[in-house]
Amino acid sequence: MDGTDRNPPATNQADGIQQGPQNRQDNETNNEAAGIQNARLCIEQWCKRYKYWIALHCCYICIVIVGVTIAFIANKGQHDSQRPQPQYASFDLKTSGYSELDEKTILQWVRVENQNEGNIILVNGSYILIPQDGRYEIDGSMQMYIPPNTLAFHIILNLKEKKGKIQRRIKKSTKYLTIPEHLPIPFTFQHKLKAQDLICVEMNKARFISRDKDTSYLTITNLD
């Protein structure tokens, strides 16, 4: 009987030793789950409490980003618009009307199509309207026909600027002819001009211009 009484307590003690670690593991798992749940509840409560504040700041950030983007695009567009554009135009001389002129005469031109770039405009056949500020080069050539026994004379070409009814000579080119000639007279002017300036080319002895207008021309190009 003594042996029977001793065996049960020993069995109960062994079960207690085996169940102890399992209980601790279950408790830790429960604690972790409870902690996660509590953290989630805290986050949800915080979000509910500050959701308007978060939304306001998100809107503010979006407005700043959009504003910076618009400013950048506008500044880039303004910079591109201020950049000088290429300007080029070509003209043939209009030779009619020069047969009896010895005094200074404003030359007339015909615009050459398909040889233009930019916004240079021919006004009233004689004046060239400058579209933008900058330095320009005006090149050209006058084809002359001077009959035999013609006395020597100066050929004077003036680049003139018109402001209202006043014309101001801004450049002068002179060639002295000592013998009768049939030759082209090249000329080049460079001058700084402003937008809306009107310029023209003035010449004396225009009656000696050859009727071959294909060899008398003028081109204007901006150099900036």
CYANA upper distance limits for C-alpha pairs under 8 A (distance plus 0.5 A):
  1 MET  CA      5 ASP  CA      6.85
  2 ASP  CA      6 ARG  CA      6.96
  3 GLY  CA      7 ASN  CA      7.13
  4 THR  CA      8 PRO  CA      8.06
  5 ASP  CA      9 PRO  CA      8.39
  6 ARG  CA     10 ALA  CA      7.38
  7 ASN  CA     11 THR  CA      6.98
  8 PRO  CA     12 ASN  CA      6.87
  9 PRO  CA     13 GLN  CA      6.74
 10 ALA  CA     14 ALA  CA      6.91
 11 THR  CA     15 ASP  CA      6.90
 12 ASN  CA     16 GLY  CA      6.80
 13 GLN  CA     17 ILE  CA      6.88
 14 ALA  CA     18 GLN  CA      6.84
 15 ASP  CA     19 GLN  CA      6.64
 16 GLY  CA     20 GLY  CA      6.76
 17 ILE  CA     21 PRO  CA      8.49
 18 GLN  CA     22 GLN  CA      8.20
 19 GLN  CA     23 ASN  CA      6.87
 20 GLY  CA     24 ARG  CA      7.02
 21 PRO  CA     25 GLN  CA      6.77
 22 GLN  CA     26 ASP  CA      6.75
 23 ASN  CA     27 ASN  CA      6.67
 24 ARG  CA     28 GLU  CA      6.75
 25 GLN  CA     29 THR  CA      6.73
 26 ASP  CA     30 ASN  CA      6.67
 27 ASN  CA     31 ASN  CA      6.59
 28 GLU  CA     32 GLU  CA      6.68
 29 THR  CA     33 ALA  CA      6.72
 30 ASN  CA     34 ALA  CA      6.57
 31 ASN  CA     35 GLY  CA      6.58
 32 GLU  CA     36 ILE  CA      6.70
 33 ALA  CA     37 GLN  CA      6.64
 34 ALA  CA     38 ASN  CA      6.60
 35 GLY  CA     39 ALA  CA      6.63
 36 ILE  CA     40 ARG  CA      6.61
 37 GLN  CA     41 LEU  CA      6.69
 38 ASN  CA     42 CYS  CA      6.65
 39 ALA  CA     43 ILE  CA      6.70
 40 ARG  CA     44 GLU  CA      6.66
 41 LEU  CA     45 GLN  CA      6.59
 42 CYS  CA     46 TRP  CA      6.55
 43 ILE  CA     47 CYS  CA      6.52
 44 GLU  CA     48 LYS  CA      6.63
 45 GLN  CA     49 ARG  CA      6.60
 46 TRP  CA     50 TYR  CA      6.58
 47 CYS  CA     51 LYS  CA      5.76
 50 TYR  CA     54 ILE  CA      6.68
 51 LYS  CA     55 ALA  CA      6.55
 52 TYR  CA     56 LEU  CA      6.51
 53 TRP  CA     57 HIS  CA      6.80
 54 ILE  CA     58 CYS  CA      6.66
 55 ALA  CA     59 CYS  CA      6.70
 56 LEU  CA     60 TYR  CA      6.71
 57 HIS  CA     61 ILE  CA      6.66
 58 CYS  CA     62 CYS  CA      6.73
 59 CYS  CA     63 ILE  CA      6.63
 60 TYR  CA     64 VAL  CA      6.74
 61 ILE  CA     65 ILE  CA      6.75
 62 CYS  CA     66 VAL  CA      6.66
 63 ILE  CA     67 GLY  CA      6.49
 64 VAL  CA     68 VAL  CA      6.60
 65 ILE  CA     69 THR  CA      6.70
 66 VAL  CA     70 ILE  CA      6.68
 67 GLY  CA     71 ALA  CA      6.62
 68 VAL  CA     72 PHE  CA      6.62
 69 THR  CA     73 ILE  CA      6.76
 70 ILE  CA     74 ALA  CA      6.56
 71 ALA  CA     75 ASN  CA      6.49
 72 PHE  CA     76 LYS  CA      6.62
 73 ILE  CA     77 GLY  CA      6.62
 74 ALA  CA     78 GLN  CA      6.62
 75 ASN  CA     79 HIS  CA      6.60
 76 LYS  CA     80 ASP  CA      6.68
 77 GLY  CA     81 SER  CA      6.62
 78 GLN  CA     82 GLN  CA      6.70
 79 HIS  CA     83 ARG  CA      6.91
 84 PRO  CA    132 GLN  CA      8.19
 84 PRO  CA    224 ASP  CA      7.55
 85 GLN  CA    118 GLY  CA      7.48
 86 PRO  CA    117 GLU  CA      7.24
 86 PRO  CA    118 GLY  CA      6.49
 86 PRO  CA    221 THR  CA      8.48
 86 PRO  CA    222 ASN  CA      7.25
 87 GLN  CA    116 ASN  CA      8.30
 87 GLN  CA    117 GLU  CA      5.93
 87 GLN  CA    118 GLY  CA      5.05
 87 GLN  CA    119 ASN  CA      7.18
 87 GLN  CA    120 ILE  CA      7.25
 87 GLN  CA    220 ILE  CA      8.41
 87 GLN  CA    221 THR  CA      6.18
 87 GLN  CA    222 ASN  CA      6.01
 88 TYR  CA    115 GLN  CA      8.38
 88 TYR  CA    116 ASN  CA      5.92
 88 TYR  CA    117 GLU  CA      5.46
 88 TYR  CA    118 GLY  CA      6.83
 88 TYR  CA    120 ILE  CA      7.54
 88 TYR  CA    219 THR  CA      7.82
 88 TYR  CA    220 ILE  CA      6.16
 88 TYR  CA    221 THR  CA      5.05
 88 TYR  CA    222 ASN  CA      7.33
 89 ALA  CA    111 ARG  CA      8.30
 89 ALA  CA    112 VAL  CA      8.31
 89 ALA  CA    115 GLN  CA      6.86
 89 ALA  CA    116 ASN  CA      4.96
 89 ALA  CA    117 GLU  CA      6.91
 89 ALA  CA    120 ILE  CA      6.94
 89 ALA  CA    219 THR  CA      6.16
 89 ALA  CA    220 ILE  CA      5.99
 89 ALA  CA    221 THR  CA      7.33
 90 SER  CA    111 ARG  CA      6.78
 90 SER  CA    112 VAL  CA      6.06
 90 SER  CA    115 GLN  CA      6.54
 90 SER  CA    116 ASN  CA      6.90
 90 SER  CA    217 TYR  CA      8.01
 90 SER  CA    218 LEU  CA      6.45
 90 SER  CA    219 THR  CA      4.90
 90 SER  CA    220 ILE  CA      7.17
 91 PHE  CA    109 TRP  CA      6.36
 91 PHE  CA    110 VAL  CA      5.86
 91 PHE  CA    111 ARG  CA      4.97
 91 PHE  CA    112 VAL  CA      5.68
 91 PHE  CA    217 TYR  CA      6.16
 91 PHE  CA    218 LEU  CA      5.66
 91 PHE  CA    219 THR  CA      6.68
 92 ASP  CA    109 TRP  CA      6.09
 92 ASP  CA    110 VAL  CA      5.68
 92 ASP  CA    111 ARG  CA      6.93
 92 ASP  CA    112 VAL  CA      7.05
 92 ASP  CA    213 LYS  CA      7.11
 92 ASP  CA    214 ASP  CA      7.31
 92 ASP  CA    216 SER  CA      6.68
 92 ASP  CA    217 TYR  CA      4.88
 92 ASP  CA    218 LEU  CA      6.90
 93 LEU  CA    107 LEU  CA      7.99
 93 LEU  CA    108 GLN  CA      6.70
 93 LEU  CA    109 TRP  CA      5.08
 93 LEU  CA    110 VAL  CA      6.74
 93 LEU  CA    213 LYS  CA      6.24
 93 LEU  CA    214 ASP  CA      8.36
 93 LEU  CA    216 SER  CA      5.96
 93 LEU  CA    217 TYR  CA      5.85
 93 LEU  CA    218 LEU  CA      7.92
 94 LYS  CA    107 LEU  CA      8.18
 94 LYS  CA    108 GLN  CA      5.87
 94 LYS  CA    109 TRP  CA      5.41
 94 LYS  CA    110 VAL  CA      6.57
 94 LYS  CA    213 LYS  CA      7.29
 95 THR  CA    108 GLN  CA      8.15
 95 THR  CA    209 ILE  CA      7.89
 95 THR  CA    210 SER  CA      8.23
 95 THR  CA    211 ARG  CA      6.57
 95 THR  CA    212 ASP  CA      8.50
 95 THR  CA    213 LYS  CA      6.80
 98 TYR  CA    206 ALA  CA      6.02
 98 TYR  CA    207 ARG  CA      5.33
 98 TYR  CA    208 PHE  CA      8.46
 98 TYR  CA    209 ILE  CA      7.91
 99 SER  CA    206 ALA  CA      7.86
 99 SER  CA    207 ARG  CA      4.92
 99 SER  CA    208 PHE  CA      7.99
100 GLU  CA    206 ALA  CA      8.46
100 GLU  CA    207 ARG  CA      5.97
101 LEU  CA    105 THR  CA      7.91
101 LEU  CA    204 ASN  CA      8.24
101 LEU  CA    205 LYS  CA      6.67
101 LEU  CA    206 ALA  CA      6.11
101 LEU  CA    207 ARG  CA      5.60
102 ASP  CA    204 ASN  CA      6.27
102 ASP  CA    205 LYS  CA      4.64
102 ASP  CA    206 ALA  CA      6.59
102 ASP  CA    207 ARG  CA      6.85
103 GLU  CA    203 MET  CA      8.43
103 GLU  CA    204 ASN  CA      5.57
103 GLU  CA    205 LYS  CA      6.64
103 GLU  CA    206 ALA  CA      8.20
104 LYS  CA    202 GLU  CA      6.74
104 LYS  CA    203 MET  CA      5.64
104 LYS  CA    204 ASN  CA      4.56
104 LYS  CA    205 LYS  CA      7.58
104 LYS  CA    206 ALA  CA      8.17
105 THR  CA    202 GLU  CA      5.84
105 THR  CA    203 MET  CA      5.76
105 THR  CA    204 ASN  CA      6.45
105 THR  CA    206 ALA  CA      7.30
106 ILE  CA    126 SER  CA      7.33
106 ILE  CA    200 CYS  CA      7.28
106 ILE  CA    201 VAL  CA      6.38
106 ILE  CA    202 GLU  CA      4.83
106 ILE  CA    203 MET  CA      6.94
107 LEU  CA    126 SER  CA      6.60
107 LEU  CA    200 CYS  CA      7.92
107 LEU  CA    201 VAL  CA      6.39
107 LEU  CA    202 GLU  CA      6.41
107 LEU  CA    203 MET  CA      7.49
108 GLN  CA    125 GLY  CA      5.84
108 GLN  CA    126 SER  CA      5.01
109 TRP  CA    125 GLY  CA      5.97
109 TRP  CA    126 SER  CA      6.52
110 VAL  CA    125 GLY  CA      7.22
111 ARG  CA    122 LEU  CA      7.73
112 VAL  CA    116 ASN  CA      8.10
119 ASN  CA    130 ILE  CA      8.45
119 ASN  CA    131 PRO  CA      6.35
120 ILE  CA    128 ILE  CA      7.45
120 ILE  CA    129 LEU  CA      6.42
120 ILE  CA    130 ILE  CA      6.28
120 ILE  CA    131 PRO  CA      6.31
121 ILE  CA    128 ILE  CA      6.25
121 ILE  CA    129 LEU  CA      5.60
121 ILE  CA    130 ILE  CA      7.76
121 ILE  CA    131 PRO  CA      8.38
122 LEU  CA    126 SER  CA      7.41
122 LEU  CA    127 TYR  CA      6.30
122 LEU  CA    128 ILE  CA      5.21
122 LEU  CA    129 LEU  CA      6.76
123 VAL  CA    127 TYR  CA      5.49
123 VAL  CA    128 ILE  CA      6.47
123 VAL  CA    129 LEU  CA      7.25
126 SER  CA    200 CYS  CA      6.66
126 SER  CA    201 VAL  CA      8.43
127 TYR  CA    198 LEU  CA      6.29
127 TYR  CA    199 ILE  CA      5.90
127 TYR  CA    200 CYS  CA      5.43
128 ILE  CA    198 LEU  CA      5.95
128 ILE  CA    199 ILE  CA      5.78
128 ILE  CA    200 CYS  CA      6.85
129 LEU  CA    195 ALA  CA      8.48
129 LEU  CA    196 GLN  CA      6.38
129 LEU  CA    197 ASP  CA      6.34
129 LEU  CA    198 LEU  CA      5.27
129 LEU  CA    199 ILE  CA      7.29
130 ILE  CA    193 LEU  CA      7.86
130 ILE  CA    194 LYS  CA      7.33
130 ILE  CA    195 ALA  CA      5.77
130 ILE  CA    196 GLN  CA      5.72
130 ILE  CA    197 ASP  CA      5.82
130 ILE  CA    198 LEU  CA      6.93
130 ILE  CA    199 ILE  CA      8.39
131 PRO  CA    194 LYS  CA      8.36
131 PRO  CA    195 ALA  CA      5.42
131 PRO  CA    196 GLN  CA      6.41
131 PRO  CA    197 ASP  CA      8.47
132 GLN  CA    193 LEU  CA      8.49
132 GLN  CA    194 LYS  CA      6.51
132 GLN  CA    195 ALA  CA      4.54
132 GLN  CA    196 GLN  CA      7.73
133 ASP  CA    192 LYS  CA      8.17
133 ASP  CA    193 LEU  CA      6.27
133 ASP  CA    194 LYS  CA      4.61
133 ASP  CA    195 ALA  CA      5.40
134 GLY  CA    192 LYS  CA      6.14
134 GLY  CA    193 LEU  CA      6.14
134 GLY  CA    194 LYS  CA      6.93
134 GLY  CA    222 ASN  CA      7.09
134 GLY  CA    223 LEU  CA      7.71
134 GLY  CA    224 ASP  CA      6.48
135 ARG  CA    190 GLN  CA      7.53
135 ARG  CA    191 HIS  CA      6.11
135 ARG  CA    192 LYS  CA      4.58
135 ARG  CA    193 LEU  CA      6.48
135 ARG  CA    222 ASN  CA      6.30
135 ARG  CA    223 LEU  CA      5.99
135 ARG  CA    224 ASP  CA      6.60
136 TYR  CA    190 GLN  CA      6.13
136 TYR  CA    191 HIS  CA      6.09
136 TYR  CA    192 LYS  CA      6.63
136 TYR  CA    193 LEU  CA      7.42
136 TYR  CA    220 ILE  CA      7.27
136 TYR  CA    221 THR  CA      6.05
136 TYR  CA    222 ASN  CA      4.77
136 TYR  CA    223 LEU  CA      6.02
136 TYR  CA    224 ASP  CA      8.41
137 GLU  CA    188 THR  CA      7.56
137 GLU  CA    189 PHE  CA      6.18
137 GLU  CA    190 GLN  CA      4.94
137 GLU  CA    191 HIS  CA      7.21
137 GLU  CA    220 ILE  CA      6.16
137 GLU  CA    221 THR  CA      5.85
137 GLU  CA    222 ASN  CA      6.80
137 GLU  CA    223 LEU  CA      7.34
138 ILE  CA    188 THR  CA      6.13
138 ILE  CA    189 PHE  CA      5.50
138 ILE  CA    190 GLN  CA      6.77
138 ILE  CA    218 LEU  CA      7.50
138 ILE  CA    219 THR  CA      6.25
138 ILE  CA    220 ILE  CA      4.99
138 ILE  CA    221 THR  CA      7.18
139 ASP  CA    186 PRO  CA      8.16
139 ASP  CA    187 PHE  CA      6.37
139 ASP  CA    188 THR  CA      5.00
139 ASP  CA    189 PHE  CA      6.98
139 ASP  CA    218 LEU  CA      6.13
139 ASP  CA    219 THR  CA      5.75
139 ASP  CA    220 ILE  CA      6.90
140 GLY  CA    186 PRO  CA      6.26
140 GLY  CA    187 PHE  CA      5.91
140 GLY  CA    188 THR  CA      7.03
140 GLY  CA    216 SER  CA      7.72
140 GLY  CA    217 TYR  CA      5.78
140 GLY  CA    218 LEU  CA      4.59
140 GLY  CA    219 THR  CA      6.63
141 SER  CA    184 PRO  CA      6.57
141 SER  CA    185 ILE  CA      5.83
141 SER  CA    186 PRO  CA      4.59
141 SER  CA    187 PHE  CA      6.48
141 SER  CA    215 THR  CA      7.69
141 SER  CA    216 SER  CA      5.74
141 SER  CA    217 TYR  CA      6.11
141 SER  CA    218 LEU  CA      7.25
142 MET  CA    184 PRO  CA      5.74
142 MET  CA    185 ILE  CA      5.50
142 MET  CA    186 PRO  CA      6.87
142 MET  CA    209 ILE  CA      7.31
142 MET  CA    210 SER  CA      8.50
142 MET  CA    215 THR  CA      7.66
142 MET  CA    216 SER  CA      5.18
142 MET  CA    217 TYR  CA      7.43
143 GLN  CA    182 HIS  CA      8.07
143 GLN  CA    183 LEU  CA      6.36
143 GLN  CA    184 PRO  CA      4.57
143 GLN  CA    185 ILE  CA      6.81
143 GLN  CA    209 ILE  CA      6.45
143 GLN  CA    210 SER  CA      5.91
143 GLN  CA    212 ASP  CA      7.78
143 GLN  CA    213 LYS  CA      8.21
143 GLN  CA    215 THR  CA      6.37
143 GLN  CA    216 SER  CA      5.81
144 MET  CA    181 GLU  CA      7.98
144 MET  CA    182 HIS  CA      5.98
144 MET  CA    183 LEU  CA      5.86
144 MET  CA    184 PRO  CA      6.24
144 MET  CA    185 ILE  CA      7.72
144 MET  CA    208 PHE  CA      6.17
144 MET  CA    209 ILE  CA      4.99
144 MET  CA    210 SER  CA      5.31
145 TYR  CA    181 GLU  CA      6.91
145 TYR  CA    182 HIS  CA      4.96
145 TYR  CA    183 LEU  CA      7.30
145 TYR  CA    208 PHE  CA      5.95
145 TYR  CA    209 ILE  CA      6.44
145 TYR  CA    210 SER  CA      5.51
146 ILE  CA    150 THR  CA      7.37
146 ILE  CA    180 PRO  CA      5.75
146 ILE  CA    181 GLU  CA      5.76
146 ILE  CA    182 HIS  CA      6.31
146 ILE  CA    208 PHE  CA      6.30
147 PRO  CA    180 PRO  CA      6.53
147 PRO  CA    181 GLU  CA      7.84
148 PRO  CA    180 PRO  CA      5.92
149 ASN  CA    180 PRO  CA      7.38
150 THR  CA    179 ILE  CA      8.07
150 THR  CA    180 PRO  CA      6.58
151 LEU  CA    178 THR  CA      8.10
151 LEU  CA    179 ILE  CA      8.05
151 LEU  CA    180 PRO  CA      8.36
152 ALA  CA    176 TYR  CA      7.99
152 ALA  CA    177 LEU  CA      5.85
152 ALA  CA    178 THR  CA      5.09
152 ALA  CA    179 ILE  CA      6.67
152 ALA  CA    180 PRO  CA      8.15
153 PHE  CA    176 TYR  CA      6.56
153 PHE  CA    177 LEU  CA      6.06
153 PHE  CA    178 THR  CA      7.46
154 HIS  CA    174 THR  CA      7.17
154 HIS  CA    175 LYS  CA      6.24
154 HIS  CA    176 TYR  CA      4.96
154 HIS  CA    177 LEU  CA      6.60
155 ILE  CA    174 THR  CA      6.19
155 ILE  CA    175 LYS  CA      5.70
155 ILE  CA    176 TYR  CA      6.75
155 ILE  CA    177 LEU  CA      7.92
155 ILE  CA    203 MET  CA      7.76
155 ILE  CA    204 ASN  CA      6.69
155 ILE  CA    205 LYS  CA      7.20
156 ILE  CA    172 LYS  CA      7.59
156 ILE  CA    173 SER  CA      6.33
156 ILE  CA    174 THR  CA      5.12
156 ILE  CA    175 LYS  CA      7.15
156 ILE  CA    203 MET  CA      6.13
156 ILE  CA    204 ASN  CA      6.33
157 LEU  CA    172 LYS  CA      6.33
157 LEU  CA    173 SER  CA      5.61
157 LEU  CA    174 THR  CA      6.87
157 LEU  CA    201 VAL  CA      7.28
157 LEU  CA    202 GLU  CA      6.11
157 LEU  CA    203 MET  CA      5.13
157 LEU  CA    204 ASN  CA      7.63
158 ASN  CA    169 ARG  CA      6.87
158 ASN  CA    170 ILE  CA      7.92
158 ASN  CA    171 LYS  CA      6.19
158 ASN  CA    172 LYS  CA      5.08
158 ASN  CA    173 SER  CA      6.89
158 ASN  CA    201 VAL  CA      6.13
158 ASN  CA    202 GLU  CA      5.42
158 ASN  CA    203 MET  CA      6.88
159 LEU  CA    169 ARG  CA      6.50
159 LEU  CA    170 ILE  CA      6.30
159 LEU  CA    171 LYS  CA      5.56
159 LEU  CA    172 LYS  CA      6.95
159 LEU  CA    189 PHE  CA      7.91
159 LEU  CA    199 ILE  CA      7.41
159 LEU  CA    200 CYS  CA      6.37
159 LEU  CA    201 VAL  CA      5.27
159 LEU  CA    202 GLU  CA      6.90
160 LYS  CA    167 GLN  CA      6.75
160 LYS  CA    168 ARG  CA      5.89
160 LYS  CA    169 ARG  CA      4.81
160 LYS  CA    170 ILE  CA      6.02
160 LYS  CA    171 LYS  CA      7.57
160 LYS  CA    199 ILE  CA      5.96
160 LYS  CA    200 CYS  CA      5.80
160 LYS  CA    201 VAL  CA      6.70
160 LYS  CA    202 GLU  CA      7.58
161 GLU  CA    167 GLN  CA      5.98
161 GLU  CA    168 ARG  CA      5.66
161 GLU  CA    169 ARG  CA      6.88
161 GLU  CA    170 ILE  CA      7.32
161 GLU  CA    197 ASP  CA      7.50
161 GLU  CA    198 LEU  CA      6.20
161 GLU  CA    199 ILE  CA      4.89
161 GLU  CA    200 CYS  CA      7.01
162 LYS  CA    166 ILE  CA      6.31
162 LYS  CA    167 GLN  CA      4.91
162 LYS  CA    168 ARG  CA      6.92
162 LYS  CA    197 ASP  CA      7.70
162 LYS  CA    198 LEU  CA      5.82
162 LYS  CA    199 ILE  CA      6.50
162 LYS  CA    200 CYS  CA      8.28
163 LYS  CA    167 GLN  CA      6.81
163 LYS  CA    197 ASP  CA      7.99
163 LYS  CA    198 LEU  CA      7.70
170 ILE  CA    191 HIS  CA      8.43
171 LYS  CA    189 PHE  CA      7.27
173 SER  CA    187 PHE  CA      7.52
177 LEU  CA    181 GLU  CA      8.42
184 PRO  CA    215 THR  CA      8.19
184 PRO  CA    216 SER  CA      8.30
193 LEU  CA    197 ASP  CA      7.24
205 LYS  CA    209 ILE  CA      8.42
212 ASP  CA    216 SER  CA      7.84
213 LYS  CA    217 TYR  CA      8.03
